[in-house]
Amino acid sequence: VTGSSDNEYFYVDFREYEYDLKWEFPRENLEFGKVLGSGAFGKVMNATAYGISKTGVSIQVAVKMLK
C-alpha cells in the first residue's frame, strides 16, 4: 500500500502463492468491445464474457491486456 503523502510501501512476494487455474478464462469466450483506457504497460478493454458465472449467461467485464 502506498500513501499519497507518507511513502509507506507494502511488498508482496508472489512466489509464496500457487498458480490457481480457476482464475483463467478462455479467450474464445470473450467478445471484445471498446478500449476503456491505456498506459505504458498495456490497455484495458470492455468485453462480454460468455459463461464466466454460469453456462448460458453473459456479463460485461474489463480485461487488462499487457503489451
C-alpha positions in Angstrom: 0.0 0.0 0.0 1.4 3.4 -0.9 0.1 6.5 0.8 0.0 9.8 -1.2 1.9 11.6 1.5 3.5 9.1 3.8 5.5 7.0 1.3 4.7 3.7 3.0 5.0 0.5 1.0 3.7 -3.0 1.4 5.6 -5.7 -0.6 4.1 -9.0 -1.6 6.2 -11.9 -2.6 4.1 -13.7 -5.2 6.4 -16.7 -5.2 4.6 -17.6 -1.9 1.3 -18.2 -3.8 0.5 -21.2 -6.0 -0.9 -20.8 -9.5 -4.7 -21.3 -9.5 -6.3 -22.4 -12.8 -9.8 -21.2 -11.6 -8.7 -17.6 -12.4 -8.1 -18.4 -16.1 -10.9 -17.8 -18.6 -10.8 -18.9 -22.3 -10.2 -16.0 -24.7 -12.6 -17.6 -27.2 -15.5 -16.9 -24.7 -14.8 -13.2 -24.8 -16.2 -10.7 -27.2 -14.1 -7.5 -27.0 -15.6 -4.0 -27.2 -14.0 -0.6 -26.9 -10.8 0.4 -25.2 -11.5 1.8 -21.7 -8.0 3.1 -21.1 -4.4 2.6 -21.9 -1.0 3.3 -20.5 2.7 2.4 -20.6 2.1 -1.3 -19.8 -1.0 -2.1 -21.9 -4.7 -1.4 -22.2 -8.0 -2.2 -20.5 -10.9 -3.2 -22.8 -14.6 -3.7 -22.3 -15.7 -7.2 -23.1 -18.7 -9.6 -22.9 -17.8 -12.8 -21.1 -19.9 -15.8 -22.1 -20.2 -18.5 -19.4 -18.0 -16.8 -16.8 -20.5 -17.1 -14.0 -22.7 -19.9 -15.3 -23.4 -21.6 -18.6 -25.6 -19.6 -20.9 -25.2 -16.3 -19.1 -23.1 -13.4 -20.3 -21.8 -10.4 -18.3 -19.8 -7.3 -19.0 -16.2 -7.4 -17.8 -13.0 -5.3 -18.0 -10.0 -7.1 -19.5 -6.4 -6.0 -18.9 -4.2 -6.7 -21.8 -0.4 -6.3 -21.4 1.9 -5.2 -24.2 
